[in-house]
C-alpha cells in the first residue's frame, strides 16, 4: 500500500484527522480505497476514535480490513531507548 | 467464552493488569487458554500496553486471536448519552 494512504495521529484535535481520512477516501475513489490510521503511545485512543467516527458518520460504506497492534523501540530526547506501543487501523471500502 | 476470562482495564497501574492477565492464563491451563482485555475511552492505550507486555515478556507463547474496536453508548453522571470507543483484545495460546 502506498505511503500517501497513511494518516498519522499527532496532537491536533480529533476532527482534523477525521477530515484528513475522509479527504483521503474521496481522493482515492477507484484507486486503492483503503486508508491506514497509525498512532503511537498516548495517541492510540484518538486513532480508535477517528476510525470509529469516520466509519459511523462520514464514510459509512467502510469496514475494518485489519487492526494491528505492536511495539516499537524509540529513542527519547535523552538518547535512551524506550518501548512504545502502536496501533495501525486499516479502513477500507466494502 | 466465559466472562471470567475478561480483564477490564480501569485506573490502576499497568503492571496490575499485566499480572491479572498472567494469572488468568496460569489458571486456565488446558481449559480455554484465551484472555480478553477490554477497555473504553482513555484506558484503551493502557489495554494495548498490557497486551503487548504480556505477549512479549510474560506469556510469550501467545498471539492475538482477535482485535475488535467499536462504539458504545453510555450515560454520564448528568444522565446525558455519550458515545465512547472501546477495544477488545483477545490473546490466546499458540
Backbone of each chain as ProteinMPNN parsed JSONL, in Angstrom:
{"seq_chain_A": "XXXXXXXXXXXXXXXXXXXXXXXXXXXXXXXXXXXXXXXXXXXXXXXXXXXXXXXXXXXXXXXXXXXXXXXXXXXXXXXXXXXXXXXXXXXXXX", "coords_chain_A": {"N_chain_A": [[0.827, -1.205, 0.0], [0.49, 2.237, -0.79], [2.367, 4.91, 0.703], [1.088, 7.382, 0.93], [-1.394, 6.847, 1.677], [-1.573, 6.742, 4.346], [-2.526, 7.972, 7.487], [-1.174, 9.753, 10.059], [-1.637, 9.968, 13.513], [-1.408, 12.749, 15.559], [-0.986, 15.553, 17.61], [-3.157, 17.151, 17.12], [-6.668, 18.308, 17.098], [-9.265, 15.785, 17.234], [-11.191, 15.917, 15.124], [-9.795, 17.083, 13.01], [-8.211, 14.991, 12.041], [-10.172, 13.192, 11.342], [-11.31, 14.53, 9.189], [-9.063, 14.499, 7.479], [-8.875, 11.761, 6.901], [-11.345, 11.314, 5.646], [-11.041, 12.983, 3.407], [-8.895, 11.686, 2.151], [-10.122, 9.276, 1.405], [-11.964, 10.278, -0.471], [-10.299, 11.226, -2.454], [-9.094, 8.943, -3.316], [-10.903, 7.464, -4.686], [-11.828, 4.711, -6.496], [-9.194, 3.966, -6.819], [-7.112, 2.762, -4.539], [-8.802, 2.747, -2.306], [-8.547, 2.398, 0.463], [-7.563, 3.303, 3.754], [-4.965, 3.84, 6.058], [-4.762, 4.236, 9.493], [-2.517, 5.451, 11.743], [-0.965, 5.325, 14.988], [0.871, 6.126, 17.975], [1.658, 5.326, 21.402], [0.23, 7.607, 23.67], [-1.526, 8.61, 21.774], [-3.041, 6.603, 20.737], [-5.669, 6.051, 21.658], [-7.021, 8.156, 20.393], [-6.719, 7.528, 17.718], [-8.397, 5.331, 17.491], [-10.845, 6.532, 18.104], [-11.003, 8.313, 15.869], [-11.156, 6.482, 13.706], [-13.586, 5.184, 14.327], [-15.422, 7.316, 14.219], [-15.203, 8.178, 11.532], [-16.08, 5.852, 10.222], [-18.691, 5.448, 11.246], [-20.048, 7.847, 10.794], [-19.177, 9.363, 8.516], [-17.886, 8.041, 6.218], [-19.621, 5.712, 5.519], [-19.754, 3.33, 4.151], [-17.623, 1.662, 4.741], [-15.318, -0.739, 6.184], [-13.481, -2.494, 8.798], [-10.438, -3.605, 7.729], [-8.106, -4.533, 8.748], [-6.661, -4.676, 11.985], [-3.93, -3.826, 13.718], [-1.682, -4.301, 16.392], [1.314, -3.43, 18.157], [4.807, -3.225, 19.205], [7.201, -0.636, 19.257], [10.628, 0.278, 19.211], [11.894, 3.16, 20.424], [14.018, 6.128, 20.43], [14.354, 8.425, 23.022], [14.459, 12.006, 23.893], [16.733, 12.199, 25.507], [18.335, 10.318, 24.463], [17.863, 7.749, 25.24], [16.674, 4.37, 24.903], [13.313, 3.373, 24.381], [10.398, 1.436, 24.828], [7.496, 1.618, 22.909], [4.032, 1.308, 22.45], [2.076, 0.672, 19.48], [-0.647, 1.323, 17.171], [-2.291, 0.228, 14.216], [-4.745, 0.899, 12.059], [-6.621, -0.35, 9.501], [-8.859, 0.88, 7.286], [-11.282, 0.119, 4.978], [-13.089, 0.422, 1.831], [-16.197, -1.232, 1.452]], "CA_chain_A": [[0.0, 0.0, 0.0], [1.272, 3.473, -0.904], [2.526, 5.677, 1.94], [0.181, 8.53, 0.968], [-2.671, 6.373, 2.203], [-1.43, 6.628, 5.793], [-2.76, 9.172, 8.294], [-0.547, 9.634, 11.374], [-2.336, 10.744, 14.545], [-0.494, 13.519, 16.403], [-1.546, 16.31, 18.734], [-4.266, 18.016, 16.7], [-7.996, 17.831, 17.51], [-9.758, 14.575, 16.572], [-11.903, 16.195, 13.874], [-8.802, 17.337, 11.952], [-7.801, 13.702, 11.475], [-11.372, 12.639, 10.701], [-11.361, 15.214, 7.888], [-7.943, 14.005, 6.666], [-9.223, 10.409, 6.433], [-12.461, 11.464, 4.701], [-10.437, 13.555, 2.191], [-8.11, 10.603, 1.54], [-11.072, 8.362, 0.749], [-12.595, 10.905, -1.636], [-9.272, 11.34, -3.498], [-8.685, 7.608, -3.758], [-12.037, 6.824, -5.371], [-11.492, 3.841, -7.618], [-7.791, 3.529, -6.764], [-6.985, 1.694, -3.532], [-9.984, 2.744, -1.445], [-8.237, 1.989, 1.832], [-6.755, 4.277, 4.483], [-4.382, 3.297, 7.283], [-4.654, 5.219, 10.57], [-1.441, 4.997, 12.623], [-0.712, 6.127, 16.181], [1.746, 5.547, 18.995], [1.54, 5.801, 22.789], [-0.977, 8.27, 24.145], [-2.416, 8.961, 20.663], [-3.768, 5.42, 20.25], [-7.09, 6.333, 21.937], [-7.558, 9.073, 19.406], [-6.768, 6.792, 16.444], [-9.607, 4.497, 17.546], [-11.955, 7.483, 17.974], [-11.032, 8.788, 14.486], [-11.654, 5.383, 12.865], [-14.996, 4.958, 14.635], [-16.215, 8.461, 13.744], [-15.236, 8.106, 10.065], [-16.862, 4.671, 9.821], [-20.104, 5.517, 11.61], [-20.704, 9.096, 10.427], [-18.77, 10.046, 7.286], [-17.72, 7.118, 5.083], [-20.314, 4.595, 6.169], [-19.608, 2.075, 3.393], [-16.287, 1.117, 5.019], [-15.213, -1.733, 7.259], [-12.09, -2.688, 9.209], [-9.776, -4.664, 6.988], [-7.072, -5.076, 9.621], [-6.271, -3.874, 13.148], [-2.669, -4.403, 14.164], [-1.002, -3.605, 17.478], [2.671, -3.925, 18.337], [5.72, -2.398, 19.991], [8.332, -0.065, 18.546], [11.685, 0.772, 20.076], [12.217, 4.536, 20.037], [14.966, 6.865, 21.251], [13.79, 9.691, 23.506], [15.335, 13.183, 23.77], [17.993, 11.971, 26.219], [19.063, 9.261, 23.765], [17.556, 6.429, 25.816], [15.694, 3.566, 24.178], [12.055, 3.185, 25.098], [9.402, 0.695, 24.07], [6.219, 2.32, 22.79], [3.031, 0.541, 21.701], [1.442, 1.37, 18.36], [-1.812, 0.701, 16.547], [-2.49, 0.529, 12.792], [-6.116, 0.511, 11.719], [-6.885, -0.24, 8.068], [-10.278, 1.056, 6.995], [-11.432, 0.055, 3.522], [-14.437, 0.414, 1.253], [-16.801, -2.57, 1.368]], "C_chain_A": [[0.867, 1.262, 0.0], [1.256, 4.253, 0.404], [1.536, 6.84, 2.058], [-1.223, 8.131, 1.441], [-2.68, 6.31, 3.719], [-1.674, 7.975, 6.462], [-2.148, 8.924, 9.674], [-1.264, 10.529, 12.379], [-1.299, 11.412, 15.445], [-1.239, 14.251, 17.485], [-2.7, 17.24, 18.362], [-5.616, 17.468, 17.189], [-8.463, 16.652, 16.641], [-10.376, 14.865, 15.208], [-10.971, 16.547, 12.718], [-8.42, 16.024, 11.257], [-8.97, 13.012, 10.781], [-11.48, 13.212, 9.285], [-10.27, 14.711, 6.945], [-8.269, 12.63, 6.081], [-10.324, 10.484, 5.375], [-11.937, 11.985, 3.356], [-9.662, 12.484, 1.424], [-9.02, 9.633, 0.783], [-11.642, 8.984, -0.526], [-11.591, 11.059, -2.781], [-8.952, 9.987, -4.116], [-9.743, 6.878, -4.569], [-11.582, 5.988, -6.577], [-10.044, 3.386, -7.658], [-7.649, 2.416, -5.707], [-8.199, 1.593, -2.608], [-9.738, 2.137, -0.068], [-7.35, 3.051, 2.468], [-6.248, 3.607, 5.758], [-4.224, 4.432, 8.289], [-3.621, 4.687, 11.564], [-1.271, 5.916, 13.814], [0.17, 5.358, 17.144], [1.385, 6.107, 20.358], [0.186, 6.415, 23.112], [-1.959, 8.634, 23.027], [-3.272, 7.792, 20.188], [-5.276, 5.519, 20.474], [-7.732, 7.085, 20.79], [-7.675, 8.406, 18.037], [-8.051, 5.959, 16.372], [-10.849, 5.38, 17.402], [-12.112, 7.943, 16.526], [-11.649, 7.714, 13.58], [-13.153, 5.173, 13.067], [-15.897, 6.078, 14.103], [-16.332, 8.44, 12.215], [-16.217, 7.016, 9.62], [-18.359, 4.842, 10.118], [-20.803, 6.759, 11.055], [-20.383, 9.654, 9.042], [-18.618, 9.135, 6.064], [-18.292, 5.77, 5.533], [-20.24, 3.269, 5.392], [-18.197, 1.499, 3.543], [-16.367, 0.055, 6.119], [-13.744, -1.865, 7.64], [-11.512, -3.867, 8.464], [-8.759, -5.341, 7.887], [-6.853, -4.123, 10.794], [-5.04, -4.546, 13.733], [-2.149, -3.61, 15.349], [0.381, -4.217, 17.652], [3.503, -2.965, 19.15], [6.866, -1.917, 19.112], [9.361, 0.401, 19.556], [12.128, 2.14, 19.577], [13.293, 5.116, 20.936], [14.313, 8.158, 21.713], [14.84, 10.8, 23.435], [16.696, 12.981, 24.422], [18.815, 10.838, 25.579], [18.842, 7.868, 24.322], [16.523, 5.687, 24.976], [14.457, 3.329, 25.033], [11.102, 2.384, 24.224], [8.068, 1.438, 24.077], [5.265, 1.456, 21.956], [2.506, 1.367, 20.535], [0.206, 0.614, 17.891], [-1.888, 1.146, 15.088], [-3.863, -0.012, 12.4], [-6.322, 0.706, 10.226], [-8.388, -0.254, 7.828], [-10.406, 0.993, 5.476], [-12.883, 0.043, 3.083], [-14.914, -1.017, 1.138], [-16.849, -3.029, -0.079]], "O_chain_A": [[1.865, 1.332, 0.717], [0.258, 4.256, 1.124], [1.184, 7.239, 3.167], [-2.111, 8.972, 1.581], [-3.665, 5.882, 4.322], [-1.106, 8.991, 6.062], [-2.552, 7.998, 10.378], [-1.474, 11.714, 12.121], [-0.433, 10.751, 16.018], [-2.039, 13.654, 18.205], [-3.166, 18.022, 19.191], [-5.706, 16.323, 17.634], [-8.1, 16.545, 15.47], [-10.119, 14.145, 14.243], [-11.325, 16.33, 11.559], [-8.321, 15.968, 10.032], [-8.794, 12.336, 9.767], [-11.709, 12.485, 8.319], [-10.515, 14.518, 5.755], [-7.981, 12.36, 4.915], [-10.255, 9.815, 4.345], [-12.333, 11.496, 2.298], [-9.762, 12.388, 0.201], [-8.717, 9.226, -0.339], [-11.787, 8.303, -1.541], [-11.978, 11.029, -3.949], [-8.586, 9.895, -5.288], [-9.493, 5.787, -5.082], [-11.026, 6.512, -7.542], [-9.696, 2.509, -8.448], [-8.021, 1.27, -5.956], [-8.578, 0.503, -2.18], [-10.598, 1.458, 0.493], [-6.49, 3.631, 1.805], [-6.988, 2.905, 6.446], [-3.628, 5.464, 7.982], [-3.805, 3.623, 12.156], [-1.41, 7.134, 13.693], [0.217, 4.128, 17.139], [0.872, 7.221, 20.466], [-0.862, 5.82, 22.859], [-3.118, 8.939, 23.311], [-4.137, 7.967, 19.329], [-6.067, 5.131, 19.615], [-8.799, 6.731, 20.288], [-8.611, 8.679, 17.285], [-8.704, 5.89, 15.33], [-11.786, 5.037, 16.68], [-13.226, 7.964, 16.003], [-12.548, 8.0, 12.79], [-13.9, 5.005, 12.103], [-16.992, 5.822, 13.602], [-17.413, 8.654, 11.665], [-17.066, 7.237, 8.756], [-19.198, 4.423, 9.321], [-22.019, 6.742, 10.861], [-21.213, 10.342, 8.447], [-19.161, 9.427, 4.998], [-17.564, 4.837, 5.873], [-20.618, 2.218, 5.91], [-17.646, 0.925, 2.604], [-17.341, -0.029, 6.868], [-12.863, -1.411, 6.91], [-12.02, -4.985, 8.548], [-8.56, -6.554, 7.817], [-6.859, -2.905, 10.617], [-5.098, -5.689, 14.187], [-2.167, -2.379, 15.325], [0.594, -5.386, 17.33], [2.983, -2.006, 19.719], [7.429, -2.681, 18.327], [9.007, 0.869, 20.638], [12.661, 2.278, 18.476], [13.474, 4.665, 22.066], [13.776, 8.909, 20.898], [15.962, 10.577, 22.98], [17.698, 13.522, 23.955], [19.862, 10.453, 26.099], [19.529, 6.92, 23.943], [15.615, 6.294, 24.41], [14.545, 3.113, 26.242], [11.007, 2.622, 23.02], [7.577, 1.836, 25.133], [5.636, 0.941, 20.902], [2.489, 2.596, 20.587], [0.036, -0.572, 18.174], [-1.587, 2.295, 14.763], [-4.102, -1.22, 12.412], [-6.208, 1.829, 9.734], [-9.085, -1.228, 8.112], [-9.72, 1.726, 4.763], [-13.783, -0.297, 3.851], [-14.15, -1.911, 0.776], [-17.321, -4.131, -0.363]]}, "seq_chain_B": "XXXXXXXXXXXXXXXXXXXXXXXXXXXXXXXXXXXXXXXXXXXXXXXXXXXXXXXXXXXXXXXXXXXXXXXXXXXXXXXXXXXXXXXXXXXXXX", "coords_chain_B": {"N_chain_B": [[-17.206, -17.634, 25.046], [-16.25, -17.726, 28.463], [-17.167, -15.316, 30.967], [-15.357, -14.896, 33.045], [-12.957, -14.851, 31.92], [-12.317, -12.383, 31.11], [-10.536, -9.373, 31.342], [-10.948, -6.248, 32.648], [-9.807, -3.029, 31.924], [-8.993, -0.477, 34.101], [-8.361, 2.154, 36.339], [-6.005, 1.49, 37.582], [-2.398, 0.878, 38.046], [-0.48, -0.097, 35.133], [0.996, -2.526, 35.426], [-0.468, -3.982, 37.306], [-2.641, -4.954, 35.851], [-1.312, -6.44, 33.95], [-0.324, -8.479, 35.546], [-2.779, -9.593, 36.349], [-3.708, -10.659, 33.927], [-1.69, -12.509, 33.347], [-2.0, -14.241, 35.54], [-4.579, -15.191, 35.009], [-4.096, -16.67, 32.671], [-2.457, -18.689, 33.74], [-4.188, -19.995, 35.426], [-6.011, -20.987, 33.683], [-4.877, -23.005, 32.286], [-4.994, -25.512, 29.971], [-7.73, -25.331, 29.829], [-9.585, -22.94, 28.483], [-7.569, -21.197, 27.617], [-7.384, -18.57, 26.663], [-7.501, -15.037, 26.905], [-9.441, -12.128, 27.317], [-8.899, -8.74, 26.887], [-10.337, -5.823, 27.886], [-11.246, -2.409, 27.26], [-12.271, 1.036, 27.621], [-12.585, 4.335, 26.167], [-10.255, 6.613, 27.521], [-8.696, 4.588, 28.603], [-7.917, 2.844, 26.664], [-5.367, 2.983, 25.447], [-3.813, 1.903, 27.507], [-4.747, -0.701, 27.619], [-3.699, -1.747, 25.27], [-0.973, -1.505, 25.826], [-0.828, -3.298, 28.027], [-1.496, -5.764, 26.795], [0.636, -6.002, 24.953], [2.857, -6.111, 26.683], [2.362, -8.441, 28.198], [2.422, -10.358, 26.144], [5.012, -10.075, 25.038], [6.774, -10.346, 27.181], [5.872, -12.005, 29.333], [3.911, -14.15, 28.896], [4.888, -15.682, 26.53], [4.216, -17.496, 24.572], [1.909, -16.768, 23.233], [-0.583, -15.336, 21.025], [-2.269, -12.771, 19.047], [-5.626, -13.302, 18.807], [-7.891, -11.995, 18.1], [-8.704, -8.597, 17.429], [-10.792, -6.153, 18.322], [-12.568, -3.163, 17.616], [-14.89, -0.601, 18.573], [-17.974, 1.243, 19.163], [-19.634, 2.382, 22.056], [-22.692, 3.321, 23.581], [-23.013, 5.361, 26.236], [-24.324, 6.457, 29.448], [-23.61, 9.479, 31.043], [-22.718, 11.07, 34.235], [-24.522, 13.195, 34.43], [-26.699, 12.206, 33.216], [-26.725, 12.305, 30.489], [-26.452, 11.0, 27.148], [-23.572, 9.505, 25.706], [-21.176, 8.833, 23.222], [-18.725, 6.366, 23.345], [-15.581, 5.063, 22.516], [-14.411, 1.658, 22.297], [-12.09, -1.057, 22.98], [-11.334, -4.474, 22.35], [-9.224, -6.947, 23.071], [-8.192, -10.075, 22.175], [-6.187, -12.458, 23.476], [-4.474, -15.38, 22.884], [-3.255, -18.719, 23.613], [-0.729, -20.14, 21.561]], "CA_chain_B": [[-16.13, -17.56, 26.043], [-16.746, -17.399, 29.799], [-16.932, -13.944, 31.417], [-14.221, -14.835, 33.963], [-11.75, -14.734, 31.091], [-12.213, -10.996, 30.678], [-9.892, -8.419, 32.244], [-11.336, -4.868, 32.335], [-8.772, -2.064, 32.278], [-9.533, 0.697, 34.792], [-7.447, 3.239, 36.676], [-4.815, 1.005, 38.314], [-1.161, 0.866, 37.244], [-0.423, -1.083, 34.057], [1.502, -3.835, 35.848], [-1.543, -4.71, 37.998], [-3.437, -5.656, 34.836], [-0.413, -7.445, 33.361], [-0.355, -9.595, 36.497], [-4.112, -10.2, 36.288], [-3.779, -11.451, 32.69], [-0.765, -13.638, 33.519], [-2.668, -15.141, 36.496], [-5.691, -15.801, 34.276], [-3.523, -17.696, 31.791], [-1.928, -19.814, 34.517], [-5.336, -20.727, 35.973], [-6.79, -21.571, 32.591], [-4.074, -24.066, 31.649], [-5.729, -26.68, 29.479], [-9.161, -25.052, 29.644], [-9.777, -22.167, 27.241], [-6.281, -20.648, 27.195], [-7.524, -17.279, 25.992], [-7.916, -13.958, 27.801], [-9.9, -10.939, 26.601], [-8.588, -7.483, 27.572], [-11.317, -4.83, 27.429], [-11.085, -1.051, 27.775], [-13.063, 2.095, 26.987], [-12.097, 5.723, 26.261], [-8.855, 6.904, 27.808], [-7.966, 3.395, 29.046], [-7.59, 1.967, 25.528], [-3.893, 2.971, 25.39], [-3.273, 1.013, 28.525], [-5.107, -2.072, 27.227], [-2.726, -2.152, 24.251], [0.291, -1.706, 26.552], [-0.942, -4.528, 28.821], [-1.435, -6.904, 25.868], [1.996, -6.085, 24.403], [3.796, -6.521, 27.745], [2.097, -9.863, 28.49], [2.819, -11.157, 24.986], [6.453, -10.045, 24.758], [7.626, -10.599, 28.339], [5.41, -12.938, 30.358], [3.316, -15.378, 28.331], [5.425, -15.446, 25.186], [3.645, -18.434, 23.595], [0.559, -16.307, 22.903], [-0.729, -14.486, 19.831], [-3.568, -12.101, 19.018], [-6.65, -14.074, 18.113], [-8.837, -11.021, 17.562], [-8.674, -7.234, 17.98], [-12.041, -5.535, 17.898], [-12.855, -1.828, 18.14], [-16.268, -0.217, 18.309], [-18.512, 2.374, 19.918], [-20.719, 2.087, 22.986], [-23.436, 4.495, 24.026], [-23.069, 5.345, 27.699], [-24.9, 7.617, 30.114], [-22.684, 10.067, 32.023], [-23.294, 11.404, 35.543], [-25.642, 14.129, 34.269], [-27.78, 11.499, 32.528], [-26.644, 12.505, 29.043], [-25.84, 9.909, 26.394], [-22.277, 9.843, 25.127], [-20.532, 7.728, 22.522], [-17.369, 6.096, 23.809], [-14.945, 3.966, 21.793], [-13.85, 0.577, 23.125], [-11.248, -2.046, 22.318], [-11.33, -5.811, 22.95], [-8.065, -7.676, 22.54], [-8.183, -11.486, 22.59], [-4.846, -13.031, 23.46], [-4.621, -16.808, 23.145], [-2.071, -19.589, 23.49], [-0.496, -20.633, 20.189]], "C_chain_B": [[-16.681, -17.101, 27.4], [-16.315, -16.002, 30.229], [-15.713, -13.818, 32.338], [-12.889, -14.781, 33.217], [-11.477, -13.299, 30.664], [-11.541, -10.142, 31.749], [-10.282, -7.013, 31.771], [-10.256, -3.906, 32.809], [-9.43, -0.828, 32.89], [-8.44, 1.7, 35.095], [-6.198, 2.797, 37.444], [-3.567, 1.05, 37.429], [-1.156, -0.309, 36.253], [-0.021, -2.472, 34.558], [0.479, -4.646, 36.646], [-2.346, -5.55, 37.0], [-2.606, -6.721, 34.127], [-0.449, -8.696, 34.236], [-1.689, -10.341, 36.454], [-4.238, -11.113, 35.061], [-2.908, -12.696, 32.815], [-1.399, -14.69, 34.445], [-3.796, -15.909, 35.807], [-5.185, -16.926, 33.364], [-3.068, -18.913, 32.589], [-3.056, -20.645, 35.118], [-6.062, -21.512, 34.897], [-6.101, -22.736, 31.902], [-4.939, -25.269, 31.25], [-7.22, -26.448, 29.311], [-9.367, -24.235, 28.363], [-8.478, -21.587, 26.691], [-6.41, -19.394, 26.336], [-8.006, -16.253, 27.014], [-8.326, -12.76, 26.943], [-9.601, -9.711, 27.46], [-9.514, -6.414, 27.002], [-11.049, -3.466, 28.037], [-11.934, -0.081, 26.974], [-12.331, 3.425, 27.123], [-10.604, 5.824, 26.513], [-8.043, 5.678, 28.241], [-7.516, 2.5, 27.895], [-6.087, 1.852, 25.288], [-3.314, 1.888, 26.266], [-3.577, -0.45, 28.196], [-4.095, -2.616, 26.221], [-1.367, -2.395, 24.902], [0.275, -3.025, 27.319], [-0.774, -5.75, 27.915], [-0.014, -7.109, 25.344], [3.012, -6.574, 25.446], [3.611, -8.004, 28.074], [2.697, -10.731, 27.389], [4.336, -11.201, 24.796], [7.295, -10.483, 25.937], [7.181, -11.722, 29.255], [4.829, -14.247, 29.826], [3.639, -15.354, 26.833], [4.9, -16.423, 24.128], [2.187, -18.076, 23.268], [0.579, -15.49, 21.605], [-2.097, -13.812, 19.886], [-4.531, -12.917, 18.187], [-7.62, -13.117, 17.422], [-8.608, -9.659, 18.221], [-9.894, -6.525, 17.419], [-12.14, -4.124, 18.458], [-14.281, -1.455, 17.767], [-16.687, 0.948, 19.171], [-19.656, 1.906, 20.812], [-21.409, 3.388, 23.36], [-23.628, 4.407, 25.537], [-23.776, 6.579, 28.227], [-23.892, 8.168, 31.103], [-23.444, 10.471, 33.284], [-24.517, 12.312, 35.442], [-26.808, 13.489, 33.511], [-27.792, 11.684, 31.024], [-25.991, 11.3, 28.364], [-24.555, 10.377, 25.731], [-21.723, 8.62, 24.411], [-19.089, 7.589, 22.986], [-16.807, 4.913, 23.015], [-14.471, 2.89, 22.769], [-12.932, -0.309, 22.288], [-11.319, -3.372, 23.083], [-10.219, -6.611, 22.287], [-8.099, -9.11, 23.067], [-6.794, -12.063, 22.364], [-5.011, -14.518, 23.749], [-3.313, -17.559, 22.965], [-1.971, -20.093, 22.073], [-0.8, -22.127, 20.125]], "O_chain_B": [[-17.496, -16.18, 27.457], [-15.219, -15.557, 29.89], [-15.1, -12.753, 32.406], [-11.827, -14.677, 33.831], [-10.518, -13.033, 29.939], [-11.927, -10.181, 32.917], [-9.987, -6.629, 30.64], [-9.836, -3.961, 33.965], [-10.307, -0.212, 32.284], [-7.669, 2.063, 34.206], [-5.423, 3.636, 37.904], [-3.664, 1.237, 36.216], [-1.745, -1.361, 36.504], [-0.618, -3.474, 34.166], [0.55, -5.875, 36.661], [-2.684, -6.702, 37.269], [-3.122, -7.772, 33.748], [-0.586, -9.816, 33.742], [-1.723, -11.57, 36.515], [-4.804, -12.203, 35.146], [-3.32, -13.795, 32.443], [-1.337, -15.887, 34.162], [-3.948, -17.116, 35.996], [-5.782, -18.0, 33.303], [-3.273, -20.048, 32.158], [-2.911, -21.853, 35.302], [-6.65, -22.562, 35.159], [-6.684, -23.379, 31.03], [-5.529, -25.942, 32.096], [-7.91, -27.275, 28.715], [-9.327, -24.794, 27.267], [-8.29, -21.49, 25.478], [-5.639, -19.187, 25.399], [-8.82, -16.567, 27.882], [-7.652, -12.419, 25.97], [-10.003, -9.648, 28.622], [-9.49, -6.128, 25.804], [-10.665, -3.37, 29.203], [-12.273, -0.328, 25.816], [-11.56, 3.629, 28.061], [-9.795, 5.208, 25.819], [-6.813, 5.733, 28.244], [-6.815, 1.512, 28.114], [-5.583, 0.776, 24.969], [-2.473, 1.087, 25.858], [-2.762, -1.332, 28.463], [-3.684, -3.774, 26.295], [-0.684, -3.367, 24.578], [1.243, -3.784, 27.273], [-0.006, -6.66, 28.227], [0.483, -8.234, 25.294], [3.911, -7.352, 25.129], [4.589, -8.738, 28.213], [3.389, -11.711, 27.663], [4.886, -12.241, 24.435], [8.418, -10.947, 25.746], [8.021, -12.346, 29.903], [5.221, -15.327, 30.265], [2.789, -15.052, 25.996], [5.108, -16.215, 22.933], [1.349, -18.953, 23.055], [1.628, -15.023, 21.16], [-2.97, -14.212, 20.657], [-4.285, -13.189, 17.012], [-8.104, -13.381, 16.321], [-8.349, -9.579, 19.422], [-10.018, -6.322, 16.211], [-11.837, -3.897, 19.63], [-14.817, -1.934, 16.767], [-15.858, 1.572, 19.834], [-20.525, 1.142, 20.391], [-20.769, 4.436, 23.443], [-24.303, 3.514, 26.048], [-23.831, 7.612, 27.56], [-23.363, 7.417, 31.923], [-24.65, 10.249, 33.395], [-25.436, 12.221, 36.257], [-27.792, 14.161, 33.201], [-28.739, 11.279, 30.35], [-25.099, 10.663, 28.925], [-24.465, 11.508, 25.255], [-21.791, 7.504, 24.927], [-18.332, 8.559, 23.017], [-17.473, 3.889, 22.859], [-14.169, 3.181, 23.927], [-12.991, -0.309, 21.058], [-11.36, -3.386, 24.314], [-10.274, -6.91, 21.094], [-8.041, -9.328, 24.277], [-6.298, -12.145, 21.241], [-5.622, -14.885, 24.752], [-2.399, -17.111, 22.273], [-2.975, -20.433, 21.447], [-0.67, -22.739, 19.065]]}, "name": "protein", "num_of_chains": 2, "seq": "XXXXXXXXXXXXXXXXXXXXXXXXXXXXXXXXXXXXXXXXXXXXXXXXXXXXXXXXXXXXXXXXXXXXXXXXXXXXXXXXXXXXXXXXXXXXXXXXXXXXXXXXXXXXXXXXXXXXXXXXXXXXXXXXXXXXXXXXXXXXXXXXXXXXXXXXXXXXXXXXXXXXXXXXXXXXXXXXXXXXXXXXXXXX"}
